Amino acid sequence: MDQRPGTPSLPFRRLAVPAAVAAACAVCAHVSTQGARRRATRDVADERRRIARELHDGLAQDLAFLAQQADALAARADGPPAAADMAVAAHRALAGARAAIGTLRGPADEPLAEAIARAAGDAATRWGAAVRADVDAGVELAGPAREAVLGIVSEAAHNAAVHGRPREVHVELRAAPALRLCVRDDGVGFDPGVDRPGHHGLTGMRERAAAVGGALEIRSGEGHGTQVVVMLA
């Protein structure tokens, strides 16, 4: 049988057709896999947000009430001796719940700068304080160090907004000369040397910093706002 010039031979065509079908199937499988991954990612994000809502509307509200009542008991002259310890435990649990809620609300691969801004905003803006976050470019933390920083930011911003009544809460994370976190506000301030009811969250922040090898310092004065400074190893 004569074959026109330029026409592929029959054996070649018999090989080419299955190869083309296989390539098309591979493309379809790749597209299908990408679609499945996008749906899975979306489903995971939706579930994270649902859990965050349930924690916020349930557990966090109950812990906030318990912390408030424990503070009131600790402030009473005739209060039970264990009231102060109860208040510390309640504030520690509340800070942990807030940190978990903040983590769940953001995407799993959220950059640290965005996570810090969101954690501070969630804690402070509901009380009418503006939030500004300033994080050095390229700074990222993982695991316990990241959780500690976000927990401290959340608790410090909440304390500032509730107790300090500031116009603004400013969060900074600097990489040089050492990793340094600072949460400061322009509120009424307080005397850090005086044990005051309602400030048991400071203990929890110190414990978070120490757990990752850091040290926390409170700088404040009445009428001069407050700074929470954490030096991280």
Phi, psi and omega in degrees: 000128181287145180239130180294147180301139177087352180274130180299147179291161182299316177300321179297317181295323179295329177278325185290321184297309177300324180296319179294319178297316179297319179296318179296320178296321179296319178297315180298318180296320179297315179297318180297320180295317178299317179297319179296321179295319179296318179296319179296318178297317179296319180295319178296317180297318179297320180292321177299316179294323179296314179298319179299318179297317181294320177296318182294314185282341182248277186303312184296321179295318179295318179294323177297319178296315179298318179297319179296316180292322178295321176300317181296319178294318181295333182280344182280139180295328181259019180288160180296146181302331183275002185298319181296318178295323177297319180296317179299314181296319180295318179292324178296316179294321179295318178297319177296320178295317179296319179296318179296319179297316179298319179295318182291330181289333181265161177295154184299329182255028182297130176301149184301318181302317180290322179296320179295314179299320181290317180299315179293318180296317179299325184278328191252325188293333179295341178261008174092006180267138173283154182233135175230129181241136182223105184240131178302140181299139176084357180280122176223145176231156180226160173061221185302324181296316178297315180298320180295314181298313181294323178295319179293317178302314182297312182292317181295318179294320178296312179301317181298313184292321184282312187267329186268341182050054183275165170279325185216144171246126184245126180247129178233140171229113183250144182266336185228148001285345174217161181292120188223125176253135177223126174243112182233155180223166179252035182275201188283339180073177179198172178267109182297340181279352181255126179285112184242141176300144176092358181247027181289344177297340179297323179297316179298321179294319178298319180294321178298315180296315182296328182296337180246022175080017181258176178225136183247138179229138177255125176240118182200166175196149183299123181087003185236016179071186184221144172236131171252113185246129179235123173260123184253141182289000000 
